[in-house]
Amino acid sequence: MSEGAGAPRRLIVGVTGATGSIYAIRLLEALRGTDVESHLVLSRWGARTLIHETGYSLDQVRALATHAYKDNDQGARISSGSFVTLGMIVVPCSVKTLADIAHGHSGELVHRAADVVLKERRRLVLAVREAPFTDIHLENMLKLSRMGVIISPPMPAFYTHPKSIEDLVDHTVARWLDLFGIQLDAAKRWTGKMESGSPTPPKTPRTRTRRARK
Ligand SMILES: Cc1cc2nc3c(=O)[nH]c(=O)nc-3n(C[C@H](O)[C@H](O)[C@H](O)COP(=O)(O)O)c2cc1C
């Protein structure tokens, strides 16, 4: 059965084992307020890192998505180009997954789904997270960028005067969704108005420094 003009809008959300799982959670939450279906796949280390970094269980995160798939389910709908989507965002994207995608490895569903999006010439956004980058990481990013992939690491912006980490995350999430033509009403956008005497940046947790040994 073919899908016509009234077909649902769908976005594939891949979550891999880089730090920053909260970005994926906020993105899934944001999509719930839109008409766009989210199709979620977490890699094994994406799931493990998410449990480590957030207070969410995997079931809670999967429940945020319209559909969630197991990473070893190569028979999932997102494994086929005939399942029409707006494209895919991998958030956060580890440099391992970056390399897998850049080299056409599609042994796990998250990589297969990205490969399908590439072959169908749909939009692929990779929120690559690592620091610092090696030449290998940079070459993989350049290779994919030249194929039309958007490399958009999670890089916080401060011109919106964020008051919390959530504000920082949400701003970046909104910018990623813009790339798919999904515009959030709540997104803070640059107004062209420069200010002075701006509020201080978000408070950072106090850290204890070790006393030097005598
Ligand atoms: C707490 C934690 C944080 C990590 N952060 C990163 C990271 O920021 N970037 C990265 O590329 N890998 C990071 N890793 C390593 C990846 O999880 C690891 O390379 C994994 O094999 C990636 O597999 P995947 O891409 O299939 O999820 C982290 C691992 C852990 C346990």
The ligand as an SDF file (V2000), in Angstrom:
LIG
                    3D

 31 33  0  0  0  0  0  0  0  0999 V2000
   29.4070    7.2090   30.8200 C   0  0  0  0  0  0  0  0  0  0  0  0
   29.9200    7.0580   29.4090 C   0  0  0  0  0  0  0  0  0  0  0  0
   30.0840    8.1770   28.6240 C   0  0  0  0  0  0  0  0  0  0  0  0
   30.5600    8.0720   27.3240 C   0  0  0  0  0  0  0  0  0  0  0  0
   30.6900    9.2000   26.5710 N   0  0  0  0  0  0  0  0  0  0  0  0
   31.0530    9.1000   25.2730 C   0  0  0  0  0  0  0  0  0  0  0  0
   31.0900   10.2670   24.4610 C   0  0  0  0  0  0  0  0  0  0  0  0
   30.8020   11.3820   24.8850 O   0  0  0  0  0  0  0  0  0  0  0  0
   31.3980   10.1020   23.1530 N   0  0  0  0  0  0  0  0  0  0  0  0
   31.6870    8.8700   22.6150 C   0  0  0  0  0  0  0  0  0  0  0  0
   31.9310    8.8120   21.4220 O   0  0  0  0  0  0  0  0  0  0  0  0
   31.6920    7.7660   23.3800 N   0  0  0  0  0  0  0  0  0  0  0  0
   31.3760    7.8330   24.6920 C   0  0  0  0  0  0  0  0  0  0  0  0
   31.3290    6.7020   25.4710 N   0  0  0  0  0  0  0  0  0  0  0  0
   31.7760    5.4270   24.8920 C   0  0  0  0  0  0  0  0  0  0  0  0
   30.6840    4.7230   24.0740 C   0  0  0  0  0  0  0  0  0  0  0  0
   29.5800    4.4090   24.9190 O   0  0  0  0  0  0  0  0  0  0  0  0
   31.2430    3.4240   23.4760 C   0  0  0  0  0  0  0  0  0  0  0  0
   32.2320    3.7200   22.5270 O   0  0  0  0  0  0  0  0  0  0  0  0
   30.1730    2.5740   22.8400 C   0  0  0  0  0  0  0  0  0  0  0  0
   30.7730    1.4070   22.3310 O   0  0  0  0  0  0  0  0  0  0  0  0
   29.4350    3.2970   21.7590 C   0  0  0  0  0  0  0  0  0  0  0  0
   28.5830    2.3700   21.1210 O   0  0  0  0  0  0  0  0  0  0  0  0
   27.2950    2.8230   20.3300 P   0  0  0  0  0  0  0  0  0  0  0  0
   27.6840    3.9030   19.3960 O   0  0  0  0  0  0  0  0  0  0  0  0
   26.8530    1.5780   19.5670 O   0  0  0  0  0  0  0  0  0  0  0  0
   26.2800    3.2360   21.3230 O   0  0  0  0  0  0  0  0  0  0  0  0
   30.8790    6.7930   26.7790 C   0  0  0  0  0  0  0  0  0  0  0  0
   30.7120    5.6610   27.5860 C   0  0  0  0  0  0  0  0  0  0  0  0
   30.2380    5.7870   28.8710 C   0  0  0  0  0  0  0  0  0  0  0  0
   30.0770    4.5540   29.7230 C   0  0  0  0  0  0  0  0  0  0  0  0
  1  2  1  0
  2  3  1  0
  2 30  2  0
  3  4  2  0
  4  5  1  0
  4 28  1  0
  5  6  2  0
  6  7  1  0
  6 13  1  0
  7  8  2  0
  7  9  1  0
  9 10  1  0
 10 11  2  0
 10 12  1  0
 12 13  2  0
 13 14  1  0
 14 15  1  0
 14 28  1  0
 15 16  1  0
 16 17  1  0
 16 18  1  0
 18 19  1  0
 18 20  1  0
 20 21  1  0
 20 22  1  0
 22 23  1  0
 23 24  1  0
 24 25  2  0
 24 26  1  0
 24 27  1  0
 28 29  2  0
 29 30  1  0
 30 31  1  0
M  END
$$$$
